[in-house]
Amino acid sequence: MLKNLMSAAVVAALISFPAYAQKVTYTKDIAPLFKENCIECHGDGAPIYKEFKKQEKKFTEEKLGPRMDSYPLLISHIAWPETGAIMRRLDDGKATGGKPGNMYRHLGGDDQERQKNLALFKAWVGEGGWNLNRWKARGNVPAITKEQLDKLKLDY
Ligand code: HEC
C-alpha cells in the first residue's frame, strides 16, 4: 500500500515537471544541436568575431559567420562581449514582439523542430536569462543588468 502510494507520488511529480527538468548542458544538448544546424557556417573554417568584423561583407558572402564551435566561443556571443547575440538571432519574435531573428530559420527543417531546439537553447541559457539586451545600450535595446547576468545558467 505504502509502496503504491509512493510510486503514484513519483509519477505525479515526473508528469508535473517542466519539459527540461533534466539539466540541459553544453556537452549533452547544445554541442550536438550546434553541430547539426550551425557548424557549417560557424565552425573551424570560420573567423573569430574580431576577424569577422574586419571583413564582414566578404565572410557573409562566403556564408561564414563568426566562429562559435566551442563552449567559450559560444558563451562570448551570449554573455560578453557580444552580449545577447544568440538571443537576438535565435528568438522566434516572441521575446521582441517582432520578427524572428535571422538565425532562427537554421534551428531546424520545420517549425516543430525549430521550436523544440529554441526551447532547448532557452533552457540552457536559463529562465529569465533569455533577453535581447546588449552590454551597452544601443537604440532602443537597453544595457544588460547584473541581475539579468545572474540568471544565465549555461551549464557545461
Ligand atoms: C548558412 C550559413 C549559416 C548557418 C547554417 C548559421 N549561420 Fe549564424 N551567421 C551566418 C552568417 C554569414 C552570419 C553573419 C551575418 C549576419 O550577421 O547575419 C551569422 C551570424 C550569426 C550570429 C551573430 C553573431 C554576432 O555576435 O553578431 C549568431 C549569434 C549566429 N549566427 C548564430 C547561429 C546559430 C546558433 C546557428 C545554428 C542554429 C547558425 N547561426 C546557423 C551564417 C550561418
Backbone and ligand atoms as CSV (ligand in chain L), in Angstrom:
chain,resi,resn,atom,element,x,y,z
A,1,MET,N,N,0.841,-1.209,0.000
A,1,MET,CA,C,0.000,0.000,0.000
A,1,MET,C,C,0.873,1.254,0.000
A,2,LEU,N,N,1.808,1.297,0.969
A,2,LEU,CA,C,2.702,2.446,1.063
A,2,LEU,C,C,3.524,2.573,-0.228
A,3,LYS,N,N,3.952,1.398,-0.712
A,3,LYS,CA,C,4.761,1.381,-1.918
A,3,LYS,C,C,3.970,1.967,-3.110
A,4,ASN,N,N,2.691,1.539,-3.211
A,4,ASN,CA,C,1.831,2.050,-4.287
A,4,ASN,C,C,1.637,3.551,-4.196
A,5,LEU,N,N,1.419,4.010,-2.982
A,5,LEU,CA,C,1.230,5.449,-2.780
A,5,LEU,C,C,2.467,6.202,-3.226
A,6,MET,N,N,3.624,5.654,-2.834
A,6,MET,CA,C,4.860,6.343,-3.179
A,6,MET,C,C,5.086,6.399,-4.682
A,7,SER,N,N,4.822,5.279,-5.353
A,7,SER,CA,C,5.074,5.326,-6.795
A,7,SER,C,C,4.088,6.261,-7.494
A,8,ALA,N,N,2.852,6.345,-6.973
A,8,ALA,CA,C,1.897,7.295,-7.554
A,8,ALA,C,C,2.430,8.716,-7.394
A,9,ALA,N,N,3.013,9.004,-6.230
A,9,ALA,CA,C,3.566,10.340,-5.991
A,9,ALA,C,C,4.727,10.620,-6.944
A,10,VAL,N,N,5.552,9.605,-7.158
A,10,VAL,CA,C,6.693,9.783,-8.060
A,10,VAL,C,C,6.214,10.074,-9.479
A,11,VAL,N,N,5.223,9.300,-9.934
A,11,VAL,CA,C,4.686,9.503,-11.282
A,11,VAL,C,C,4.112,10.910,-11.416
A,12,ALA,N,N,3.329,11.336,-10.393
A,12,ALA,CA,C,2.733,12.671,-10.428
A,12,ALA,C,C,3.823,13.733,-10.511
A,13,ALA,N,N,4.889,13.551,-9.744
A,13,ALA,CA,C,5.985,14.526,-9.746
A,13,ALA,C,C,6.640,14.590,-11.118
A,14,LEU,N,N,6.848,13.424,-11.711
A,14,LEU,CA,C,7.512,13.380,-13.025
A,14,LEU,C,C,6.672,14.086,-14.081
A,15,ILE,N,N,5.343,13.834,-14.029
A,15,ILE,CA,C,4.468,14.422,-15.034
A,15,ILE,C,C,4.424,15.948,-14.898
A,16,SER,N,N,4.434,16.420,-13.637
A,16,SER,CA,C,4.276,17.859,-13.443
A,16,SER,C,C,5.574,18.638,-13.695
A,17,PHE,N,N,6.698,17.933,-13.855
A,17,PHE,CA,C,7.943,18.657,-14.134
A,17,PHE,C,C,7.916,19.342,-15.500
A,18,PRO,N,N,8.565,20.485,-15.624
A,18,PRO,CA,C,8.633,21.120,-16.947
A,18,PRO,C,C,9.426,20.256,-17.930
A,19,ALA,N,N,9.295,20.591,-19.200
A,19,ALA,CA,C,9.878,19.772,-20.261
A,19,ALA,C,C,11.369,19.470,-20.039
A,20,TYR,N,N,12.102,20.471,-19.531
A,20,TYR,CA,C,13.537,20.245,-19.362
A,20,TYR,C,C,13.933,20.213,-17.907
A,21,ALA,N,N,13.211,19.369,-17.134
A,21,ALA,CA,C,13.530,19.210,-15.729
A,21,ALA,C,C,14.962,18.694,-15.591
A,22,GLN,N,N,15.350,17.851,-16.549
A,22,GLN,CA,C,16.714,17.358,-16.544
A,22,GLN,C,C,17.627,18.483,-16.974
A,23,LYS,N,N,18.772,18.581,-16.328
A,23,LYS,CA,C,19.682,19.689,-16.612
A,23,LYS,C,C,20.119,19.693,-18.077
A,24,VAL,N,N,19.984,20.836,-18.724
A,24,VAL,CA,C,20.443,20.983,-20.110
A,24,VAL,C,C,21.901,21.418,-20.067
A,25,THR,N,N,22.761,20.703,-20.771
A,25,THR,CA,C,24.185,21.059,-20.739
A,25,THR,C,C,24.726,21.289,-22.147
A,26,TYR,N,N,25.850,21.980,-22.195
A,26,TYR,CA,C,26.517,22.226,-23.467
A,26,TYR,C,C,26.901,20.901,-24.121
A,27,THR,N,N,27.597,20.061,-23.371
A,27,THR,CA,C,28.115,18.818,-23.957
A,27,THR,C,C,27.014,17.873,-24.413
A,28,LYS,N,N,25.986,17.715,-23.586
A,28,LYS,CA,C,24.949,16.733,-23.893
A,28,LYS,C,C,23.966,17.259,-24.947
A,29,ASP,N,N,23.584,18.532,-24.874
A,29,ASP,CA,C,22.476,19.037,-25.695
A,29,ASP,C,C,22.882,20.049,-26.759
A,30,ILE,N,N,23.640,21.067,-26.353
A,30,ILE,CA,C,23.872,22.198,-27.254
A,30,ILE,C,C,24.938,21.876,-28.311
A,31,ALA,N,N,26.026,21.221,-27.920
A,31,ALA,CA,C,27.065,20.898,-28.905
A,31,ALA,C,C,26.510,20.053,-30.061
A,32,PRO,N,N,25.719,18.992,-29.780
A,32,PRO,CA,C,25.132,18.229,-30.901
A,32,PRO,C,C,24.169,19.052,-31.768
A,33,LEU,N,N,23.356,19.881,-31.120
A,33,LEU,CA,C,22.420,20.745,-31.865
A,33,LEU,C,C,23.215,21.689,-32.783
A,34,PHE,N,N,24.283,22.244,-32.241
A,34,PHE,CA,C,25.113,23.188,-32.986
A,34,PHE,C,C,25.779,22.490,-34.175
A,35,LYS,N,N,26.247,21.283,-33.921
A,35,LYS,CA,C,26.919,20.511,-34.972
A,35,LYS,C,C,25.959,20.235,-36.126
A,36,GLU,N,N,24.746,19.916,-35.780
A,36,GLU,CA,C,23.733,19.584,-36.770
A,36,GLU,C,C,23.286,20.808,-37.581
A,37,ASN,N,N,23.153,21.955,-36.926
A,37,ASN,CA,C,22.466,23.091,-37.563
A,37,ASN,C,C,23.308,24.330,-37.835
A,38,CYS,N,N,24.432,24.470,-37.191
A,38,CYS,CA,C,25.151,25.745,-37.226
A,38,CYS,C,C,26.592,25.638,-37.693
A,39,ILE,N,N,27.202,24.479,-37.483
A,39,ILE,CA,C,28.654,24.388,-37.622
A,39,ILE,C,C,29.135,24.633,-39.052
A,40,GLU,N,N,28.277,24.339,-40.038
A,40,GLU,CA,C,28.749,24.513,-41.414
A,40,GLU,C,C,29.155,25.964,-41.693
A,41,CYS,N,N,28.569,26.910,-40.994
A,41,CYS,CA,C,28.927,28.326,-41.197
A,41,CYS,C,C,29.656,28.938,-39.999
A,42,HIS,N,N,29.680,28.251,-38.872
A,42,HIS,CA,C,30.284,28.818,-37.652
A,42,HIS,C,C,31.335,27.880,-37.068
A,43,GLY,N,N,31.941,27.032,-37.886
A,43,GLY,CA,C,32.875,26.016,-37.406
A,43,GLY,C,C,34.330,26.453,-37.511
A,44,ASP,N,N,35.236,25.474,-37.633
A,44,ASP,CA,C,36.664,25.816,-37.570
A,44,ASP,C,C,37.181,26.526,-38.821
A,45,GLY,N,N,36.374,26.572,-39.887
A,45,GLY,CA,C,36.773,27.355,-41.057
A,45,GLY,C,C,36.339,28.816,-40.947
A,46,ALA,N,N,35.609,29.136,-39.886
A,46,ALA,CA,C,35.058,30.491,-39.721
A,46,ALA,C,C,36.005,31.344,-38.864
A,47,PRO,N,N,36.037,32.658,-39.125
A,47,PRO,CA,C,36.931,33.554,-38.383
A,47,PRO,C,C,36.382,33.880,-36.994
A,48,ILE,N,N,37.250,34.162,-36.031
A,48,ILE,CA,C,36.731,34.628,-34.741
A,48,ILE,C,C,36.123,36.018,-34.950
A,49,TYR,N,N,35.271,36.400,-34.041
A,49,TYR,CA,C,34.434,37.589,-34.242
A,49,TYR,C,C,35.206,38.836,-34.676
A,50,LYS,N,N,36.329,39.137,-33.989
A,50,LYS,CA,C,37.085,40.371,-34.300
A,50,LYS,C,C,37.574,40.337,-35.745
A,51,GLU,N,N,37.992,39.159,-36.181
A,51,GLU,CA,C,38.457,38.968,-37.555
A,51,GLU,C,C,37.270,39.125,-38.519
A,52,PHE,N,N,36.165,38.491,-38.145
A,52,PHE,CA,C,34.944,38.567,-38.943
A,52,PHE,C,C,34.552,40.027,-39.188
A,53,LYS,N,N,34.601,40.851,-38.135
A,53,LYS,CA,C,34.159,42.242,-38.233
A,53,LYS,C,C,35.012,43.061,-39.207
A,54,LYS,N,N,36.289,42.662,-39.349
A,54,LYS,CA,C,37.177,43.405,-40.255
A,54,LYS,C,C,36.742,43.247,-41.706
A,55,GLN,N,N,36.168,42.062,-42.023
A,55,GLN,CA,C,35.742,41.801,-43.408
A,55,GLN,C,C,34.366,41.155,-43.421
A,56,GLU,N,N,33.471,41.805,-42.756
A,56,GLU,CA,C,32.122,41.278,-42.559
A,56,GLU,C,C,31.436,40.906,-43.875
A,57,LYS,N,N,31.554,41.794,-44.855
A,57,LYS,CA,C,30.858,41.605,-46.120
A,57,LYS,C,C,31.404,40.378,-46.853
A,58,LYS,N,N,32.726,40.298,-46.915
A,58,LYS,CA,C,33.371,39.185,-47.610
A,58,LYS,C,C,32.981,37.853,-46.972
A,59,PHE,N,N,33.086,37.751,-45.650
A,59,PHE,CA,C,32.764,36.497,-44.970
A,59,PHE,C,C,31.286,36.149,-45.136
A,60,THR,N,N,30.428,37.145,-45.024
A,60,THR,CA,C,28.994,36.884,-45.158
A,60,THR,C,C,28.678,36.341,-46.550
A,61,GLU,N,N,29.328,36.895,-47.559
A,61,GLU,CA,C,29.122,36.389,-48.921
A,61,GLU,C,C,29.593,34.947,-49.056
A,62,GLU,N,N,30.634,34.614,-48.306
A,62,GLU,CA,C,31.148,33.227,-48.323
A,62,GLU,C,C,30.342,32.314,-47.407
A,63,LYS,N,N,29.245,32.811,-46.834
A,63,LYS,CA,C,28.424,32.077,-45.873
A,63,LYS,C,C,29.233,31.631,-44.658
A,64,LEU,N,N,30.098,32.527,-44.198
A,64,LEU,CA,C,30.828,32.268,-42.957
A,64,LEU,C,C,30.470,33.339,-41.938
A,65,GLY,N,N,29.950,32.878,-40.802
A,65,GLY,CA,C,29.695,33.785,-39.687
A,65,GLY,C,C,30.839,33.669,-38.706
A,66,PRO,N,N,30.773,34.358,-37.578
A,66,PRO,CA,C,31.831,34.216,-36.584
A,66,PRO,C,C,31.913,32.784,-36.038
A,67,ARG,N,N,33.136,32.358,-35.720
A,67,ARG,CA,C,33.341,31.001,-35.209
A,67,ARG,C,C,32.775,30.847,-33.789
A,68,MET,N,N,32.020,29.772,-33.591
A,68,MET,CA,C,31.374,29.567,-32.272
A,68,MET,C,C,31.350,28.097,-31.869
A,69,ASP,N,N,32.292,27.311,-32.413
A,69,ASP,CA,C,32.184,25.864,-32.216
A,69,ASP,C,C,32.878,25.343,-30.961
A,70,SER,N,N,32.912,26.163,-29.893
A,70,SER,CA,C,33.418,25.669,-28.612
A,70,SER,C,C,32.640,26.375,-27.515
A,71,TYR,N,N,32.711,25.830,-26.316
A,71,TYR,CA,C,31.961,26.413,-25.190
A,71,TYR,C,C,32.318,27.891,-24.982
A,72,PRO,N,N,33.626,28.241,-24.807
A,72,PRO,CA,C,33.922,29.672,-24.562
A,72,PRO,C,C,33.540,30.583,-25.723
A,73,LEU,N,N,33.720,30.138,-26.954
A,73,LEU,CA,C,33.354,30.990,-28.097
A,73,LEU,C,C,31.848,31.216,-28.160
A,74,LEU,N,N,31.085,30.169,-27.918
A,74,LEU,CA,C,29.626,30.323,-27.960
A,74,LEU,C,C,29.156,31.270,-26.839
A,75,ILE,N,N,29.724,31.073,-25.652
A,75,ILE,CA,C,29.372,31.926,-24.498
A,75,ILE,C,C,29.675,33.396,-24.787
A,76,SER,N,N,30.728,33.648,-25.574
A,76,SER,CA,C,31.096,35.049,-25.854
A,76,SER,C,C,30.027,35.751,-26.697
A,77,HIS,N,N,29.132,34.987,-27.315
A,77,HIS,CA,C,28.014,35.583,-28.063
A,77,HIS,C,C,26.714,35.572,-27.242
A,78,ILE,N,N,26.849,35.238,-25.951
A,78,ILE,CA,C,25.691,35.249,-25.055
A,78,ILE,C,C,25.913,36.255,-23.920
A,79,ALA,N,N,27.085,36.109,-23.251
A,79,ALA,CA,C,27.344,36.902,-22.039
A,79,ALA,C,C,28.163,38.160,-22.327
A,80,TRP,N,N,29.345,37.981,-22.885
A,80,TRP,CA,C,30.243,39.106,-23.172
A,80,TRP,C,C,31.356,38.625,-24.105
A,81,PRO,N,N,31.838,39.429,-25.043
A,81,PRO,CA,C,31.437,40.805,-25.333
A,81,PRO,C,C,30.197,40.943,-26.235
A,82,GLU,N,N,29.834,39.891,-26.989
A,82,GLU,CA,C,28.672,40.017,-27.904
A,82,GLU,C,C,27.398,39.677,-27.138
A,83,THR,N,N,27.183,40.376,-26.060
A,83,THR,CA,C,26.056,40.128,-25.149
A,83,THR,C,C,24.710,40.043,-25.891
A,84,GLY,N,N,24.030,38.909,-25.696
A,84,GLY,CA,C,22.668,38.779,-26.229
A,84,GLY,C,C,22.587,38.426,-27.710
A,85,ALA,N,N,23.745,38.254,-28.381
A,85,ALA,CA,C,23.687,37.997,-29.832
A,85,ALA,C,C,22.914,36.714,-30.143
A,86,ILE,N,N,23.207,35.653,-29.400
A,86,ILE,CA,C,22.491,34.385,-29.626
A,86,ILE,C,C,20.986,34.577,-29.442
A,87,MET,N,N,20.613,35.314,-28.401
A,87,MET,CA,C,19.192,35.509,-28.133
A,87,MET,C,C,18.546,36.358,-29.231
A,88,ARG,N,N,19.229,37.427,-29.642
A,88,ARG,CA,C,18.633,38.288,-30.679
A,88,ARG,C,C,18.481,37.533,-31.993
A,89,ARG,N,N,19.454,36.684,-32.332
A,89,ARG,CA,C,19.421,35.987,-33.618
A,89,ARG,C,C,18.524,34.772,-33.636
A,90,LEU,N,N,18.390,34.089,-32.485
A,90,LEU,CA,C,17.627,32.833,-32.473
A,90,LEU,C,C,16.185,33.009,-32.038
A,91,ASP,N,N,15.859,34.113,-31.418
A,91,ASP,CA,C,14.488,34.261,-30.907
A,91,ASP,C,C,13.484,34.193,-32.061
A,92,ASP,N,N,12.313,33.614,-31.759
A,92,ASP,CA,C,11.286,33.459,-32.806
A,92,ASP,C,C,10.410,34.702,-32.938
A,93,GLY,N,N,10.753,35.768,-32.204
A,93,GLY,CA,C,9.979,37.007,-32.284
A,93,GLY,C,C,9.123,37.210,-31.043
A,94,LYS,N,N,8.995,36.131,-30.238
A,94,LYS,CA,C,8.123,36.245,-29.059
A,94,LYS,C,C,8.723,37.177,-28.015
A,95,ALA,N,N,10.048,37.123,-27.857
A,95,ALA,CA,C,10.690,37.996,-26.856
A,95,ALA,C,C,10.718,39.449,-27.317
A,96,THR,N,N,10.623,39.669,-28.608
A,96,THR,CA,C,10.701,41.035,-29.125
A,96,THR,C,C,9.332,41.572,-29.532
A,97,GLY,N,N,8.376,40.656,-29.701
A,97,GLY,CA,C,7.096,41.057,-30.263
A,97,GLY,C,C,7.237,41.453,-31.720
A,98,GLY,N,N,8.302,41.001,-32.325
A,98,GLY,CA,C,8.557,41.366,-33.716
A,98,GLY,C,C,8.889,40.163,-34.576
A,99,LYS,N,N,9.791,40.367,-35.517
A,99,LYS,CA,C,10.182,39.299,-36.438
A,99,LYS,C,C,11.141,38.335,-35.743
A,100,PRO,N,N,11.202,37.080,-36.209
A,100,PRO,CA,C,12.222,36.180,-35.678
A,100,PRO,C,C,13.615,36.697,-36.029
A,101,GLY,N,N,14.602,36.368,-35.198
A,101,GLY,CA,C,15.987,36.686,-35.521
A,101,GLY,C,C,16.406,35.962,-36.793
A,102,ASN,N,N,17.421,36.460,-37.490
A,102,ASN,CA,C,17.739,35.889,-38.807
A,102,ASN,C,C,18.442,34.530,-38.760
A,103,MET,N,N,18.775,33.998,-37.570
A,103,MET,CA,C,19.341,32.647,-37.478
A,103,MET,C,C,18.291,31.630,-37.018
A,104,TYR,N,N,17.100,32.115,-36.663
A,104,TYR,CA,C,16.021,31.228,-36.198
A,104,TYR,C,C,15.741,30.124,-37.219
A,105,ARG,N,N,15.737,30.506,-38.498
A,105,ARG,CA,C,15.376,29.523,-39.528
A,105,ARG,C,C,16.363,28.351,-39.601
A,106,HIS,N,N,17.614,28.590,-39.106
A,106,HIS,CA,C,18.588,27.490,-39.139
A,106,HIS,C,C,18.391,26.479,-38.009
A,107,LEU,N,N,17.474,26.771,-37.085
A,107,LEU,CA,C,17.309,25.885,-35.925
A,107,LEU,C,C,16.721,24.518,-36.269
A,108,GLY,N,N,16.166,24.377,-37.462
A,108,GLY,CA,C,15.620,23.073,-37.841
A,108,GLY,C,C,14.919,23.136,-39.176
A,109,GLY,N,N,14.576,21.969,-39.699
A,109,GLY,CA,C,13.984,21.863,-41.027
A,109,GLY,C,C,12.522,22.287,-41.078
A,110,ASP,N,N,11.803,22.128,-39.958
A,110,ASP,CA,C,10.407,22.580,-39.932
A,110,ASP,C,C,10.143,23.308,-38.621
A,111,ASP,N,N,8.983,23.924,-38.529
A,111,ASP,CA,C,8.744,24.780,-37.372
A,111,ASP,C,C,8.715,24.008,-36.059
A,112,GLN,N,N,8.265,22.773,-36.123
A,112,GLN,CA,C,8.227,21.954,-34.909
A,112,GLN,C,C,9.650,21.749,-34.363
A,113,GLU,N,N,10.570,21.429,-35.265
A,113,GLU,CA,C,11.961,21.211,-34.849
A,113,GLU,C,C,12.597,22.527,-34.381
A,114,ARG,N,N,12.286,23.607,-35.094
A,114,ARG,CA,C,12.843,24.915,-34.694
A,114,ARG,C,C,12.380,25.284,-33.294
A,115,GLN,N,N,11.090,25.059,-33.008
A,115,GLN,CA,C,10.558,25.378,-31.681
A,115,GLN,C,C,11.193,24.497,-30.603
A,116,LYS,N,N,11.388,23.242,-30.932
A,116,LYS,CA,C,11.989,22.304,-29.983
A,116,LYS,C,C,13.420,22.742,-29.656
A,117,ASN,N,N,14.165,23.080,-30.698
A,117,ASN,CA,C,15.563,23.477,-30.488
A,117,ASN,C,C,15.684,24.849,-29.818
A,118,LEU,N,N,14.737,25.729,-30.110
A,118,LEU,CA,C,14.728,27.031,-29.434
A,118,LEU,C,C,14.473,26.832,-27.931
A,119,ALA,N,N,13.529,25.948,-27.617
A,119,ALA,CA,C,13.217,25.671,-26.208
A,119,ALA,C,C,14.447,25.112,-25.484
A,120,LEU,N,N,15.201,24.276,-26.202
A,120,LEU,CA,C,16.409,23.693,-25.625
A,120,LEU,C,C,17.455,24.788,-25.364
A,121,PHE,N,N,17.662,25.651,-26.332
A,121,PHE,CA,C,18.597,26.771,-26.181
A,121,PHE,C,C,18.192,27.661,-25.007
A,122,LYS,N,N,16.876,27.951,-24.926
A,122,LYS,CA,C,16.389,28.817,-23.853
A,122,LYS,C,C,16.607,28.177,-22.486
A,123,ALA,N,N,16.336,26.879,-22.406
A,123,ALA,CA,C,16.517,26.186,-21.131
A,123,ALA,C,C,17.988,26.196,-20.727
A,124,TRP,N,N,18.859,26.096,-21.723
A,124,TRP,CA,C,20.307,26.104,-21.431
A,124,TRP,C,C,20.753,27.491,-20.961
A,125,VAL,N,N,20.305,28.522,-21.645
A,125,VAL,CA,C,20.674,29.893,-21.271
A,125,VAL,C,C,20.105,30.225,-19.885
A,126,GLY,N,N,18.919,29.709,-19.594
A,126,GLY,CA,C,18.354,29.896,-18.266
A,126,GLY,C,C,17.087,30.724,-18.303
A,127,GLU,N,N,16.130,30.317,-17.495
A,127,GLU,CA,C,14.872,31.044,-17.424
A,127,GLU,C,C,15.170,32.450,-16.901
A,128,GLY,N,N,14.690,33.454,-17.563
A,128,GLY,CA,C,14.979,34.825,-17.124
A,128,GLY,C,C,16.302,35.343,-17.666
A,129,GLY,N,N,17.145,34.441,-18.169
A,129,GLY,CA,C,18.419,34.865,-18.756
A,129,GLY,C,C,18.249,35.181,-20.238
A,130,TRP,N,N,17.119,34.710,-20.804
A,130,TRP,CA,C,16.860,34.906,-22.233
A,130,TRP,C,C,16.286,36.310,-22.458
A,131,ASN,N,N,17.156,37.255,-22.739
A,131,ASN,CA,C,16.696,38.603,-23.094
A,131,ASN,C,C,17.643,39.132,-24.161
A,132,LEU,N,N,17.218,40.173,-24.836
A,132,LEU,CA,C,17.940,40.595,-26.044
A,132,LEU,C,C,18.906,41.746,-25.776
A,133,ASN,N,N,19.085,42.069,-24.523
A,133,ASN,CA,C,19.868,43.254,-24.178
A,133,ASN,C,C,21.352,43.131,-24.526
A,134,ARG,N,N,21.951,44.288,-24.738
A,134,ARG,CA,C,23.365,44.358,-25.090
A,134,ARG,C,C,24.194,44.767,-23.871
A,135,TRP,N,N,25.532,44.709,-24.023
A,135,TRP,CA,C,26.407,45.155,-22.948
A,135,TRP,C,C,26.215,46.664,-22.736
A,136,LYS,N,N,26.257,47.391,-23.857
A,136,LYS,CA,C,25.959,48.827,-23.807
A,136,LYS,C,C,24.660,49.068,-24.549
A,137,ALA,N,N,23.826,49.937,-24.012
A,137,ALA,CA,C,22.556,50.240,-24.671
A,137,ALA,C,C,22.822,50.717,-26.103
A,138,ARG,N,N,21.961,50.302,-27.017
A,138,ARG,CA,C,22.050,50.794,-28.401
A,138,ARG,C,C,20.642,50.938,-28.962
A,139,GLY,N,N,20.333,52.117,-29.500
A,139,GLY,CA,C,18.979,52.371,-30.000
A,139,GLY,C,C,17.979,52.135,-28.882
A,140,ASN,N,N,16.954,51.291,-29.153
A,140,ASN,CA,C,16.011,51.026,-28.066
A,140,ASN,C,C,16.292,49.713,-27.340
A,141,VAL,N,N,17.485,49.129,-27.570
A,141,VAL,CA,C,17.880,47.940,-26.813
A,141,VAL,C,C,18.663,48.393,-25.574
A,142,PRO,N,N,18.147,48.085,-24.376
A,142,PRO,CA,C,18.834,48.554,-23.171
A,142,PRO,C,C,20.107,47.764,-22.846
A,143,ALA,N,N,20.916,48.301,-21.961
A,143,ALA,CA,C,22.097,47.581,-21.478
A,143,ALA,C,C,21.642,46.493,-20.506
A,144,ILE,N,N,22.380,45.395,-20.504
A,144,ILE,CA,C,22.045,44.287,-19.604
A,144,ILE,C,C,22.361,44.688,-18.159
A,145,THR,N,N,21.625,44.093,-17.224
A,145,THR,CA,C,21.878,44.404,-15.814
A,145,THR,C,C,22.575,43.217,-15.141
A,146,LYS,N,N,23.183,43.483,-13.993
A,146,LYS,CA,C,23.832,42.416,-13.220
A,146,LYS,C,C,22.810,41.343,-12.838
A,147,GLU,N,N,21.590,41.761,-12.496
A,147,GLU,CA,C,20.529,40.800,-12.139
A,147,GLU,C,C,20.219,39.880,-13.310
A,148,GLN,N,N,20.214,40.435,-14.527
A,148,GLN,CA,C,19.955,39.601,-15.709
A,148,GLN,C,C,21.123,38.649,-15.963
A,149,LEU,N,N,22.335,39.145,-15.786
A,149,LEU,CA,C,23.508,38.276,-15.979
A,149,LEU,C,C,23.509,37.129,-14.970
A,150,ASP,N,N,23.049,37.422,-13.758
A,150,ASP,CA,C,22.995,36.390,-12.714
A,150,ASP,C,C,22.080,35.239,-13.093
A,151,LYS,N,N,21.152,35.474,-14.005
A,151,LYS,CA,C,20.186,34.434,-14.376
A,151,LYS,C,C,20.715,33.495,-15.453
A,152,LEU,N,N,21.868,33.805,-16.021
A,152,LEU,CA,C,22.428,32.911,-17.035
A,152,LEU,C,C,22.866,31.608,-16.379
A,153,LYS,N,N,22.476,30.473,-16.989
A,153,LYS,CA,C,22.872,29.173,-16.423
A,153,LYS,C,C,24.069,28.605,-17.180
A,154,LEU,N,N,23.888,28.306,-18.449
A,154,LEU,CA,C,24.973,27.892,-19.334
A,154,LEU,C,C,25.836,26.770,-18.771
A,155,ASP,N,N,25.181,25.715,-18.296
A,155,ASP,CA,C,25.939,24.585,-17.742
A,155,ASP,C,C,26.803,23.917,-18.797
A,156,TYR,N,N,27.972,23.518,-18.392
A,156,TYR,CA,C,28.878,22.843,-19.321
A,156,TYR,C,C,28.565,21.334,-19.395
L,1,HEC,C1,C,24.276,29.027,-43.962
L,1,HEC,C2,C,25.205,29.596,-43.011
L,1,HEC,C3,C,24.783,29.777,-41.569
L,1,HEC,C4,C,24.150,28.870,-40.741
L,1,HEC,C5,C,23.722,27.445,-41.038
L,1,HEC,C6,C,24.037,29.527,-39.449
L,1,HEC,N1,N,24.569,30.782,-39.514
L,1,HEC,FE1,FE,24.680,32.150,-37.984
L,1,HEC,N2,N,25.534,33.514,-39.229
L,1,HEC,C7,C,25.891,33.276,-40.547
L,1,HEC,C8,C,26.485,34.475,-41.115
L,1,HEC,C9,C,27.031,34.619,-42.530
L,1,HEC,C10,C,26.471,35.446,-40.095
L,1,HEC,C11,C,26.974,36.902,-40.189
L,1,HEC,C12,C,25.996,37.739,-40.953
L,1,HEC,C13,C,24.855,38.146,-40.090
L,1,HEC,O1,O,25.104,38.815,-39.072
L,1,HEC,O2,O,23.704,37.787,-40.394
L,1,HEC,C14,C,25.873,34.816,-38.915
L,1,HEC,C15,C,25.679,35.436,-37.697
L,1,HEC,C16,C,25.271,34.804,-36.553
L,1,HEC,C17,C,25.216,35.416,-35.237
L,1,HEC,C18,C,25.588,36.837,-34.870
L,1,HEC,C19,C,26.913,36.874,-34.146
L,1,HEC,C20,C,27.203,38.203,-33.502
L,1,HEC,O3,O,27.727,38.210,-32.393
L,1,HEC,O4,O,26.900,39.246,-34.109
L,1,HEC,C21,C,24.779,34.446,-34.378
L,1,HEC,C22,C,24.567,34.583,-32.880
L,1,HEC,C23,C,24.560,33.228,-35.146
L,1,HEC,N3,N,24.864,33.482,-36.450
L,1,HEC,C24,C,24.138,32.030,-34.608
L,1,HEC,C25,C,23.842,30.901,-35.372
L,1,HEC,C26,C,23.329,29.669,-34.792
L,1,HEC,C27,C,23.129,29.398,-33.303
L,1,HEC,C28,C,23.116,28.816,-35.839
L,1,HEC,C29,C,22.520,27.435,-35.784
L,1,HEC,C30,C,21.202,27.320,-35.218
L,1,HEC,C31,C,23.514,29.495,-37.052
L,1,HEC,N4,N,23.936,30.758,-36.724
L,1,HEC,C32,C,23.464,28.950,-38.331
L,1,HEC,C33,C,25.703,32.111,-41.248
L,1,HEC,C34,C,25.043,30.971,-40.783
